[in-house]
Amino acid sequence: MGAQRLRSHLVATALVLLAVAPAGAELRISDLDVFLNDHEVTIHVVLLGALPEGFQEGIQSGIPAHVRLVVELWQYLRFLPDRLLVTKTVERTLAYNVVTKEFKVAVVSGEAPRTYATRDLRDAQRILSEIRSVKMTPAASLDPAAVIYVRVNAVAALNGENTFVTRMAGTAEQTTRQSDYRTIQRVQ
């Protein structure tokens, strides 16, 4: 009888842990703009809450914060599963130097290598959260009559660790957003 009670208690505890929302899930995608011009499909993304309150102490002690965006270009198919056309990953990191009291935002992958240095946390957060001009694919490679959309999965994490435990502890967050459906041809 004692083993049955312990098992039910463990199951109930696990269900409570699964039902609890992450503490202060603040990361969200504010702007997701898809530009279709004559040459290529370009994406602009702005994240809000890329550095939540739970990250502040870790960043100030020198633990780097990572932001990773996985941008996917999909083709909508009416009676079939949608088809993934292109995937791009953009990753940036923010590190604080305790000695010089300077924040450095560095591009890790997906963009031209650049490093920005500032002493203001707000400037560093702005640079970290604005992802501009992600070139997905040449517009000529797409079917002009195809219906396409973009899905973005954003992850912000201290030290790059995004697991269930780190999300529950408040040191990692993730969110997803999808754009509107579009075609390359102008609708008359």
URMOSUL-V47392 format. One record per backbone hydrogen bond with DSSP energy under -1.0 kcal/mol. NH is the residue of the N-H (numbers start at 1). CO is the residue of the C=O. Records with the same first field share a line. If there is no record, write none. Layout:
BEGIN
NH: CO, CO
END
This chain:
BEGIN
5: 1
6: 2
7: 3
8: 4
9: 5
10: 6
11: 7
12: 8
13: 9
14: 10
15: 11
16: 12
17: 13
18: 14
19: 15
20: 16
26: 24
28: 48
30: 46
31: 46
33: 44
35: 42
37: 40
41: 137
42: 35
43: 134
44: 33
45: 131
46: 31
47: 129
48: 28
55: 52
59: 55
60: 56
61: 57
62: 59
63: 58
65: 94
66: 157
67: 92
68: 155
69: 90
70: 153
71: 88
72: 151
73: 86
74: 149
75: 83
76: 147
83: 75
85: 73
86: 73
88: 71
90: 69
91: 109
92: 67
93: 106
94: 65
95: 104
97: 102
101: 97
102: 97
103: 118
104: 95
105: 116
106: 93
107: 114
108: 91
109: 91
116: 105
118: 103
124: 120
125: 121
126: 122
127: 123
128: 124
129: 125
130: 126
131: 45
134: 43
136: 41
139: 39
141: 138
142: 139
146: 143
148: 182
149: 74
151: 72
152: 177
153: 70
154: 175
155: 68
156: 173
157: 66
158: 171
159: 64
161: 158
167: 163
168: 164
169: 165
171: 166
173: 156
175: 154
177: 152
179: 150
182: 148
185: 144
END
